[in-house]
């Protein structure tokens, strides 16, 4: 069994090859990652798969440039419908 909470949107980061959350990131990165996560949570609030009731997972990957997170690539994991709606909400 995985540790994913199916009632909550999951936002995970992989920075310089290290998996983390906004709460477990190095102190210098926490505010930046927390702001990104908050923005995603606002945009994707209430989004769930109509059949399963599960929210999407968002996986972000990037590099640190100095003391800041550089560009992030992200992937939304879920059903086709959830992914399409997430992309609309995120302006994609």
C-alpha positions in Angstrom: 0.0 0.0 0.0 1.3 3.5 -0.9 1.3 6.4 1.5 -0.8 8.7 -0.7 -3.7 10.4 1.0 -6.5 10.0 -1.7 -8.5 12.8 -0.2 -5.8 15.5 -0.6 -4.0 16.9 -3.6 -0.4 15.7 -3.5 2.4 18.1 -4.5 5.9 16.6 -4.6 9.1 18.2 -5.6 12.4 16.7 -6.9 15.1 19.3 -6.7 18.6 18.4 -7.9 17.6 14.8 -7.8 16.3 14.8 -4.2 12.6 14.2 -3.5 11.1 16.5 -1.0 8.0 18.4 0.0 7.8 22.1 0.8 8.0 21.2 4.5 11.0 19.0 4.2 13.0 21.2 1.8 16.2 23.0 2.9 15.3 26.2 4.8 16.4 28.5 2.0 14.0 26.8 -0.4 10.9 26.3 1.8 9.3 29.7 1.2 9.6 29.3 -2.6 8.3 25.8 -2.7 5.5 26.6 -0.2 4.4 29.5 -2.4 4.4 27.3 -5.5 2.5 24.6 -3.6 -0.1 27.1 -2.3 -0.6 28.4 -5.8 -1.2 24.9 -7.2 -3.6 24.1 -4.4 -5.7 27.2 -5.1 -5.8 26.5 -8.8 -6.6 22.8 -8.4 -8.9 23.1 -5.4 -11.8 20.6 -5.5 -10.5 18.8 -8.6 -11.2 15.1 -8.4 -11.8 12.2 -10.8 -15.5 11.8 -11.4 -15.3 8.0 -11.2 -12.9 7.5 -8.3 -13.1 10.7 -6.4 -9.3 11.0 -6.3 -7.5 14.3 -6.7 -4.5 14.5 -9.0 -0.9 14.2 -8.0 1.5 17.0 -9.1 5.1 16.1 -9.5 7.6 18.9 -10.0 11.2 18.6 -10.9 13.9 21.3 -11.1 17.3 22.5 -10.1 18.6 25.0 -7.6 20.3 28.1 -9.1 22.2 29.8 -6.3 19.8 30.0 -3.4 16.6 29.9 -5.6 14.7 27.2 -7.4 15.3 27.5 -11.2 12.7 26.5 -13.7 10.5 23.7 -12.7 9.0 21.0 -15.0 5.8 19.5 -13.7 3.6 16.6 -14.5 0.0 16.0 -13.4 -0.8 12.4 -12.6 -4.4 11.2 -12.8 -7.1 10.2 -15.2 -7.2 11.8 -18.7 -10.1 14.0 -17.6 -8.4 15.2 -14.4 -5.2 16.0 -16.3 -7.1 18.0 -19.0 -9.0 20.0 -16.3 -5.8 20.6 -14.3 -4.1 21.9 -17.5 -7.1 24.3 -18.1 -7.0 25.6 -14.6 -3.2 26.1 -14.7 -3.5 28.1 -17.9 -2.1 25.4 -20.2 
